[in-house]
Amino acid sequence: MAKRSYRQTLPPDKPALRIPPYSAEAETAVIGSIMLDPHRTLDLCSEMGIVSDSFWIAGNRTIFEICSQLFSEGKPVDVLSVCGGLRSAGELDSIGGTMAVERIVEGTPAVAHAEYYASILRDKHLLRQLIDMTNAVQEKCFSPDRTVELIISETEQDVLAIGERRQTAIIPWAEAITDTFGKIDKTLQRKDGISGISTGFKNLDDKLSGLRDAEMIVLAARPSMGKTSLAMNICENIALGTDAGGKVNRREPLPVGIFSCEMSVDALITRMLCSRARVSLQSVMAGYVNKVEANTKLSRAASELMKAPIYVDDTGGLDIMDLRARARRMKKRYGIRFLMIDYLQLLNSREYFNQGRQLETSHISANIKAMAKELEIPVLVLSQLSRAPETRDKSGKPRISDLRDSGAIEQDADVVMLLWRPIYYADKFAGKELEDETLAKIDIGKNRNGAQGVADLTFESEFTQFTDRAYFDEPLEEDD
C-alpha cells in the first residue's frame, strides 16, 4: 500500500457555501392562505410558532409582517390592503409590484391545506436554526474560556429549546380528560390510597398523598434540623421500595437521582449505611464502636443498599442549567423516577450571577420547577430558612415566609414542607411534648393539590434516621 502524502491525510476543503433549507412553495402557500383566510391562517401560524424569520425569502418575510400588522390593527387583510401596506413601507416595487402579490394568491392551493404548508415552513426554519446553532458551537469550541462541560450543557439546552418549538402546547380537552381520568382510576385502584410516589412515611403520605410527577417539593429547615437525613431516608425508601425504618413492602423499587451540592458521595453513603445498620454515625467516625459487631451490621446494610438504583452527582457549585442538563441525562440513561437536590442555595446561575442573590435564586427556583415538568418526575429540593424562626418567638416554629433569599421559591413550589424539632429550642420554652427528644414536626405550609397540616415523625439523631409516629399533632397556626 502506497504511503499517502501529508496533504492527502488532511480533511477535504470546506465545501462551497450552500443555500440554507427553505421551501419557496410553502412560503407562498402560507402567505396566500393568510390573504384568503387571515383569521384561520394567522391563528394557525401563532399556534405553530411561525414568525417573520420563518420565511427565508425577504419579500415573503415582508409580506408576512405587513399581514400581521394589518390583522393586529383590525384592518382587512387582502391583496389591496397588503399592497397598500407594502407601498407605504416602500417595499412594493422590491417584491415585484401588485402583480407579484396577486400571483401569490392565485397560485395558492386550498386554504384547508394551510397547516400542511405551515408545518413545512416551520421545519425548514428549525433546520436553519440548527445550522446557526452548530456554527455557534464550533466557535465556542475554539474559545479558550469555554469548558467542554459548559459547551455540552449549553448545546443540550439549545437543541431542547429548538425541539420544543416543534411541539404544540394546545391539548384537546377530551384528550386531556381521558388522560387525567386514567391517572385518577389508577389512584383509586391502589391499596395505599395515594396518587404519587410513597415517601415511605405513612404520616407524611396521608397528608401529601405521595410525591406527584412534575411537582416541585421544597423541604426547608434551619441548620441541624435533619433535612438532609430526612431527604436521604425518603430516597432510600423509594429506591428500595420500603417503609420508614427499612420495613419491606410491596412497592416497586424506583430509580432515584441525587444532586448533593454540599456533601460528598462518601459522606452520604456513610450516613445511609449507619442509618440502615442502626450504628451510631458519630461512634463510627470516632472509632468508638465494637468493631466486630459494627462491621457485621454495616456489611449487611451495604449488601442491602447495593441493590438500590440510586445515582449521585456530588459536583459542588453547579450552575442551574448544568444541573438541568445532567438531570436530563440521568433520566435518559437511568430512567430516574425521583430527583433530590441538596440544596437550592448552593446552586448558581451564570445568567443572573451579577444581578443580586434574590433574582439569581428566583431564576434557579423557576428552572427547578420547569425541570420537574420537563422530566415529568417529582423533584425534592432542600432549602435553608432565614433566622426569623429563632428571633420571632420562643417556639422556633417556622413559616413559609422564612424561606431564604427569595419569595419565588414559595410561588414556584407545589409543596412546601417546613421541618423543625422542638427539642432544639428546649431552652427557650417548656412543654410536655419536649419530654420526647425524638419529636420532629413537618409543617406542610403549602400543598397545591392536597391538604395542609402537620405530620409528626420520630428522629433518632444517633442513627440520622426518621421513622413514623403513631399520632398527628394539631396544625400550626397559619400566617396572617
C-alpha positions as CSV (number, residue, x, y, z in Angstrom):
1,M,0.0,0.0,0.0
2,A,1.5,3.3,-1.1
3,K,2.2,5.8,1.7
4,R,-0.1,8.9,1.5
5,S,1.4,12.3,1.5
6,Y,0.7,14.8,4.3
7,R,-1.7,16.7,2.0
8,Q,-3.7,13.6,1.3
9,T,-4.3,13.0,5.0
10,L,-5.8,16.4,5.6
11,P,-9.6,16.7,5.7
12,P,-11.3,17.8,2.5
13,D,-11.5,21.5,1.8
14,K,-14.6,23.3,3.2
15,P,-17.4,22.9,0.7
16,A,-18.7,25.9,-1.1
17,L,-21.4,27.9,0.8
18,R,-24.8,26.2,0.4
19,I,-28.2,27.8,0.4
20,P,-29.9,27.2,3.8
21,P,-33.0,24.9,3.8
22,Y,-36.2,26.6,2.7
23,S,-39.3,26.0,0.6
24,A,-40.5,28.8,-1.7
25,E,-43.7,26.9,-2.4
26,A,-44.6,26.5,1.3
27,E,-43.8,30.2,2.0
28,T,-46.0,31.5,-0.8
29,A,-48.8,29.0,0.1
30,V,-48.9,30.2,3.7
31,I,-48.9,33.9,2.6
32,G,-51.6,33.3,0.1
33,S,-53.7,31.4,2.7
34,I,-53.3,34.4,5.0
35,M,-54.7,36.8,2.4
36,L,-57.6,34.4,1.6
37,D,-58.5,33.5,5.3
38,P,-56.5,35.7,7.7
39,H,-58.3,34.7,10.9
40,R,-57.8,31.0,10.5
41,T,-54.3,31.1,9.0
42,L,-52.7,33.6,11.3
43,D,-54.2,31.8,14.3
44,L,-52.6,28.6,12.9
45,C,-49.3,30.4,12.5
46,S,-49.4,31.7,16.1
47,E,-50.1,28.1,17.3
48,M,-47.2,26.6,15.3
49,G,-44.7,29.3,16.2
50,I,-44.5,30.8,12.7
51,V,-42.8,34.2,12.8
52,S,-41.3,36.6,10.2
53,D,-37.9,34.8,10.5
54,S,-39.6,31.6,9.4
55,F,-39.7,33.0,5.9
56,W,-36.3,32.8,4.1
57,I,-37.3,34.9,1.1
58,A,-37.0,38.5,2.1
59,G,-40.1,39.6,0.1
60,N,-42.2,36.9,1.7
61,R,-41.0,37.9,5.1
62,T,-42.0,41.5,4.4
63,I,-45.5,40.5,3.3
64,F,-46.0,38.4,6.4
65,E,-45.0,41.3,8.6
66,I,-47.5,43.6,6.8
67,C,-50.3,41.0,7.1
68,S,-49.6,40.5,10.8
69,Q,-49.6,44.3,11.4
70,L,-52.9,44.8,9.5
71,F,-54.5,41.9,11.4
72,S,-53.4,43.2,14.8
73,E,-54.8,46.7,13.9
74,G,-58.2,45.1,13.0
75,K,-57.9,46.1,9.3
76,P,-58.8,43.9,6.3
77,V,-56.0,41.5,5.1
78,D,-56.3,41.1,1.3
79,V,-54.5,41.9,-1.9
80,L,-55.4,45.6,-1.8
81,S,-54.6,46.3,1.8
82,V,-51.3,44.3,1.7
83,C,-50.2,46.2,-1.5
84,G,-51.1,49.4,0.3
85,G,-49.1,48.5,3.3
86,L,-46.1,47.5,1.1
87,R,-46.4,50.7,-0.8
88,S,-46.3,52.8,2.4
89,A,-43.3,50.9,3.6
90,G,-41.5,51.5,0.2
91,E,-41.3,47.7,-0.4
92,L,-43.9,47.1,-3.1
93,D,-41.5,47.6,-6.1
94,S,-38.8,45.4,-4.5
95,I,-41.1,42.4,-4.4
96,G,-42.4,42.8,-8.0
97,G,-45.3,45.1,-7.6
98,T,-49.1,44.4,-7.3
99,M,-48.9,41.6,-9.9
100,A,-46.5,39.6,-7.7
101,V,-48.9,39.8,-4.8
102,E,-51.8,38.8,-7.0
103,R,-49.9,35.8,-8.4
104,I,-49.2,34.6,-4.8
105,V,-53.0,34.5,-4.1
106,E,-53.9,33.0,-7.5
107,G,-51.3,30.2,-7.1
108,T,-52.4,29.3,-3.5
109,P,-53.8,25.8,-3.1
110,A,-56.9,25.3,-1.0
111,V,-56.8,27.2,2.4
112,A,-57.6,23.9,4.0
113,H,-54.0,22.8,3.3
114,A,-52.5,25.7,5.1
115,E,-51.5,23.6,8.1
116,Y,-49.5,21.2,5.9
117,Y,-47.6,24.1,4.3
118,A,-47.1,25.8,7.6
119,S,-45.5,22.6,9.0
120,I,-43.0,22.6,6.1
121,L,-42.3,26.2,6.7
122,R,-41.7,25.6,10.4
123,D,-39.4,22.6,9.9
124,K,-37.3,24.5,7.4
125,H,-36.9,27.3,9.9
126,L,-35.9,24.9,12.6
127,L,-33.3,23.4,10.3
128,R,-31.8,26.8,9.7
129,Q,-31.8,27.4,13.5
130,L,-29.9,24.1,14.0
131,I,-27.4,25.2,11.4
132,D,-26.9,28.5,13.1
133,M,-26.6,26.7,16.5
134,T,-24.0,24.2,15.2
135,N,-21.9,27.1,13.8
136,A,-22.1,28.8,17.1
137,V,-21.0,25.6,18.8
138,Q,-17.9,25.4,16.6
139,E,-17.0,29.0,17.6
140,K,-17.4,28.1,21.3
141,C,-15.1,25.0,20.8
142,F,-12.3,27.4,19.7
143,S,-12.8,29.7,22.7
144,P,-10.3,29.2,25.5
145,D,-12.8,30.5,28.1
146,R,-15.3,27.7,27.4
147,T,-15.1,24.3,29.2
148,V,-16.3,21.1,27.5
149,E,-18.9,20.7,30.2
150,L,-20.3,24.2,29.6
151,I,-20.4,23.8,25.8
152,I,-22.2,20.4,26.1
153,S,-24.7,21.9,28.6
154,E,-25.5,24.9,26.5
155,T,-25.8,22.8,23.4
156,E,-28.2,20.4,25.0
157,Q,-30.3,23.3,26.2
158,D,-30.3,24.9,22.7
159,V,-31.3,21.6,21.0
160,L,-34.0,21.0,23.5
161,A,-35.4,24.5,23.0
162,I,-35.4,24.1,19.2
163,G,-37.2,20.7,19.6
164,E,-39.8,22.2,21.9
165,R,-40.7,24.7,19.2
166,R,-42.0,21.9,17.0
167,Q,-44.5,20.8,19.7
168,T,-47.9,22.5,20.0
169,A,-48.8,23.5,23.5
170,I,-52.6,23.0,22.8
171,I,-54.1,19.8,24.1
172,P,-57.7,18.9,23.0
173,W,-59.9,19.0,26.1
174,A,-61.4,15.5,25.5
175,E,-57.9,14.0,25.3
176,A,-56.8,15.8,28.5
177,I,-59.9,14.5,30.4
178,T,-59.2,10.9,29.2
179,D,-55.6,11.1,30.3
180,T,-56.4,12.6,33.7
181,F,-59.2,10.2,34.3
182,G,-56.8,7.3,33.7
183,K,-54.5,8.7,36.3
184,I,-57.4,9.0,38.8
185,D,-58.5,5.5,38.1
186,K,-55.0,4.2,38.8
187,T,-55.1,6.0,42.1
188,L,-58.4,4.5,43.1
189,Q,-57.1,1.0,42.3
190,R,-54.1,1.5,44.7
191,K,-54.4,-0.1,48.1
192,D,-52.4,2.6,49.8
193,G,-54.8,5.4,48.6
194,I,-52.1,7.7,47.4
195,S,-51.7,9.3,43.9
196,G,-47.9,9.7,43.8
197,I,-44.7,8.0,44.9
198,S,-44.8,7.0,48.5
199,T,-42.2,8.7,50.8
200,G,-42.2,5.6,53.0
201,F,-43.7,7.6,55.9
202,K,-47.4,7.0,56.4
203,N,-47.9,10.1,58.4
204,L,-46.4,12.2,55.5
205,D,-48.2,10.2,52.7
206,D,-51.5,10.7,54.4
207,K,-51.1,14.5,54.1
208,L,-49.3,14.7,50.7
209,S,-51.0,11.7,49.0
210,G,-47.5,10.9,47.8
211,L,-44.9,12.8,45.7
212,R,-46.6,13.5,42.4
213,D,-45.0,13.7,38.9
214,A,-44.0,17.1,37.6
215,E,-44.2,18.7,41.0
216,M,-41.5,20.8,42.8
217,I,-41.5,19.8,46.5
218,V,-39.5,22.0,48.9
219,L,-38.2,20.7,52.2
220,A,-36.9,23.7,54.2
221,A,-35.4,24.0,57.7
222,R,-32.8,25.8,59.8
223,P,-29.4,24.1,60.0
224,S,-29.1,21.0,62.2
225,M,-32.8,20.1,61.9
226,G,-32.1,16.9,59.9
227,K,-33.4,17.9,56.4
228,T,-30.6,16.1,54.6
229,S,-31.2,13.0,56.7
230,L,-34.9,13.1,56.0
231,A,-34.4,13.6,52.3
232,M,-31.9,10.7,52.2
233,N,-34.4,8.5,54.1
234,I,-37.0,9.3,51.5
235,C,-34.6,8.5,48.7
236,E,-33.7,5.2,50.3
237,N,-37.4,4.3,50.8
238,I,-38.2,5.0,47.2
239,A,-35.1,3.2,45.8
240,L,-35.7,0.1,47.8
241,G,-39.5,0.1,47.9
242,T,-39.5,0.1,51.7
243,D,-41.3,1.9,54.5
244,A,-39.5,4.1,57.0
245,G,-37.1,2.1,59.1
246,G,-36.4,-0.4,56.3
247,K,-39.6,-2.5,56.5
248,V,-40.1,-4.2,53.2
249,N,-43.5,-3.6,51.5
250,R,-45.0,-4.4,48.1
251,R,-44.0,-1.2,46.3
252,E,-41.7,-1.4,43.3
253,P,-38.2,0.0,43.8
254,L,-37.8,3.1,41.7
255,P,-34.6,4.7,40.3
256,V,-33.6,7.8,42.2
257,G,-31.3,10.7,41.2
258,I,-29.4,12.8,43.8
259,F,-27.5,16.1,43.4
260,S,-25.5,16.6,46.5
261,C,-24.0,20.1,46.3
262,E,-22.9,20.1,50.0
263,M,-21.8,16.6,50.9
264,S,-19.6,14.2,49.1
265,V,-20.7,10.7,47.9
266,D,-18.6,9.1,50.7
267,A,-20.3,11.2,53.4
268,L,-23.8,10.4,52.0
269,I,-23.1,6.7,51.8
270,T,-21.6,6.6,55.3
271,R,-24.8,8.3,56.6
272,M,-27.0,5.8,54.8
273,L,-25.0,2.8,55.9
274,C,-25.1,3.8,59.6
275,S,-28.8,4.7,59.4
276,R,-29.8,1.4,57.9
277,A,-27.4,-0.6,60.1
278,R,-28.6,1.4,63.2
279,V,-25.0,2.1,64.1
280,S,-24.1,5.5,65.7
281,L,-22.6,7.7,63.0
282,Q,-20.5,9.7,65.5
283,S,-19.2,6.5,67.1
284,V,-18.1,5.1,63.7
285,M,-16.4,8.3,62.7
286,A,-14.6,8.4,66.1
287,G,-13.8,4.7,66.2
288,Y,-15.6,4.1,69.5
289,V,-17.6,1.0,68.5
290,N,-17.5,-2.7,68.8
291,K,-15.6,-3.3,65.6
292,V,-16.8,-6.9,65.0
293,E,-20.5,-6.1,65.7
294,A,-20.4,-2.8,63.7
295,N,-18.7,-4.5,60.8
296,T,-21.4,-7.2,60.7
297,K,-24.2,-4.7,60.8
298,L,-22.6,-2.4,58.2
299,S,-21.8,-5.2,55.9
300,R,-25.4,-6.4,56.0
301,A,-26.6,-2.8,55.3
302,A,-24.1,-2.4,52.5
303,S,-25.4,-5.6,50.9
304,E,-29.0,-4.2,51.0
305,L,-28.1,-0.7,49.8
306,M,-26.2,-2.1,46.8
307,K,-29.5,-3.2,45.4
308,A,-30.8,0.4,45.4
309,P,-30.9,2.1,42.0
310,I,-29.5,5.4,43.2
311,Y,-27.4,7.7,41.0
312,V,-25.4,10.5,42.7
313,D,-23.7,13.6,41.4
314,D,-21.8,15.4,44.1
315,T,-20.4,18.3,42.0
316,G,-20.3,21.5,44.1
317,G,-21.3,24.9,42.9
318,L,-23.4,23.7,39.9
319,D,-24.9,26.2,37.5
320,I,-28.7,25.6,37.3
321,M,-28.5,25.0,33.5
322,D,-25.7,22.4,34.0
323,L,-27.8,20.7,36.7
324,R,-30.8,20.5,34.2
325,A,-28.6,19.0,31.5
326,R,-27.2,16.4,34.0
327,A,-30.7,15.6,35.3
328,R,-31.9,15.1,31.7
329,R,-29.0,12.7,31.1
330,M,-29.9,10.8,34.4
331,K,-33.5,10.5,33.2
332,K,-32.5,9.3,29.7
333,R,-29.7,6.9,30.8
334,Y,-31.1,5.5,34.1
335,G,-34.8,6.2,33.9
336,I,-34.9,8.0,37.3
337,R,-38.4,8.4,38.7
338,F,-37.5,10.8,41.5
339,L,-34.9,13.5,42.0
340,M,-33.5,15.1,45.1
341,I,-31.3,18.3,45.2
342,D,-29.4,19.2,48.4
343,Y,-29.6,22.2,48.4
344,L,-31.0,25.2,46.5
345,Q,-28.9,28.0,48.0
346,L,-25.7,26.2,46.8
347,L,-26.7,26.4,43.2
348,N,-25.7,29.2,40.9
349,S,-26.9,30.9,37.8
350,R,-24.4,32.3,35.3
351,E,-27.1,34.4,33.6
352,Y,-28.1,36.2,36.9
353,F,-24.8,36.0,38.8
354,N,-24.3,39.7,38.9
355,Q,-27.9,40.8,39.4
356,G,-28.3,40.1,43.1
357,R,-28.9,36.9,45.0
358,Q,-32.7,37.4,45.1
359,L,-33.0,37.5,41.3
360,E,-30.5,34.7,41.0
361,T,-32.4,32.5,43.4
362,S,-35.7,33.3,41.6
363,H,-34.2,32.1,38.3
364,I,-32.8,28.9,39.9
365,S,-36.2,28.2,41.5
366,A,-38.1,28.7,38.2
367,N,-35.7,26.4,36.4
368,I,-36.2,23.7,39.1
369,K,-39.9,23.9,38.6
370,A,-39.5,23.8,34.8
371,M,-37.2,20.8,35.1
372,A,-39.8,18.9,37.1
373,K,-42.4,19.5,34.4
374,E,-39.9,18.6,31.6
375,L,-38.8,15.3,33.2
376,E,-42.3,14.5,34.5
377,I,-41.0,13.4,37.8
378,P,-41.3,14.7,41.4
379,V,-38.3,16.9,42.3
380,L,-37.5,17.3,46.0
381,V,-35.3,20.3,46.7
382,L,-33.9,21.2,50.1
383,S,-33.7,24.9,51.1
384,Q,-32.4,26.9,54.0
385,L,-34.6,29.1,56.2
386,S,-33.7,32.5,57.5
387,R,-33.0,33.2,61.2
388,A,-36.5,34.5,61.6
389,P,-37.9,31.4,63.5
390,E,-35.2,31.9,66.2
391,T,-35.7,35.6,66.6
392,R,-39.5,35.8,66.2
393,D,-40.6,34.0,69.4
394,K,-39.6,31.2,71.7
395,S,-41.2,28.3,69.9
396,G,-38.9,28.3,66.8
397,K,-41.8,27.4,64.6
398,P,-41.0,28.2,61.0
399,R,-43.3,29.9,58.4
400,I,-43.2,29.8,54.7
401,S,-42.2,33.5,54.7
402,D,-38.9,32.4,56.3
403,L,-37.7,30.8,53.1
404,R,-34.3,32.3,52.4
405,D,-33.3,34.6,49.6
406,S,-36.5,34.7,47.5
407,G,-40.3,34.6,47.7
408,A,-40.2,33.0,44.3
409,I,-39.5,29.6,46.0
410,E,-42.9,29.7,47.7
411,Q,-44.5,30.8,44.4
412,D,-42.9,28.1,42.2
413,A,-43.2,25.2,44.7
414,D,-46.2,22.8,44.5
415,V,-45.5,21.6,48.1
416,V,-43.6,23.4,50.9
417,M,-42.6,21.3,54.0
418,L,-41.1,23.1,57.0
419,L,-39.1,20.8,59.3
420,W,-38.3,21.6,62.9
421,R,-37.5,19.8,66.1
422,P,-39.0,21.3,69.3
423,I,-36.2,19.9,71.5
424,Y,-33.7,22.2,69.7
425,Y,-35.5,25.1,71.3
426,A,-36.0,23.4,74.7
427,D,-34.0,26.1,76.5
428,K,-36.5,28.7,75.3
429,F,-39.8,27.2,76.3
430,A,-41.1,24.2,78.2
431,G,-43.9,21.8,77.4
432,K,-44.9,18.2,77.8
433,E,-44.0,17.2,74.3
434,L,-40.4,18.2,74.9
435,E,-40.0,15.2,77.2
436,D,-39.5,13.3,74.0
437,E,-36.3,14.4,72.4
438,T,-37.0,12.5,69.2
439,L,-40.1,14.5,68.1
440,A,-39.8,16.1,64.7
441,K,-42.5,18.1,63.1
442,I,-43.1,18.7,59.4
443,D,-45.4,21.6,58.8
444,I,-46.9,21.3,55.3
445,G,-47.4,25.0,54.7
446,K,-48.3,24.7,51.1
447,N,-49.8,21.8,49.2
448,R,-51.3,22.9,45.8
449,N,-53.1,19.6,45.3
450,G,-53.8,18.3,48.8
451,A,-54.2,19.0,52.5
452,Q,-52.1,21.2,54.7
453,G,-51.3,20.5,58.4
454,V,-48.5,18.9,60.5
455,A,-47.1,15.4,60.2
456,D,-45.1,14.1,63.3
457,L,-42.1,11.9,62.8
458,T,-39.5,10.4,65.1
459,F,-35.9,11.4,64.6
460,E,-33.1,9.4,66.1
461,S,-30.1,11.7,65.7
462,E,-27.7,8.9,66.7
463,F,-28.6,7.0,63.6
464,T,-29.7,10.0,61.4
465,Q,-32.9,8.2,60.9
466,F,-36.6,9.3,60.7
467,T,-39.5,6.9,61.4
468,D,-43.2,7.3,61.7
469,R,-45.0,8.3,64.9
470,A,-48.3,6.9,66.0
471,Y,-50.3,10.2,66.0
472,F,-50.7,13.5,64.4
473,D,-50.3,16.8,66.3
474,E,-52.5,19.8,65.9
475,P,-51.8,22.0,62.8
476,L,-49.6,25.0,63.3
477,E,-51.2,28.4,63.3
478,E,-51.4,29.9,59.8
479,D,-49.6,33.1,58.9
480,D,-51.6,36.3,59.0
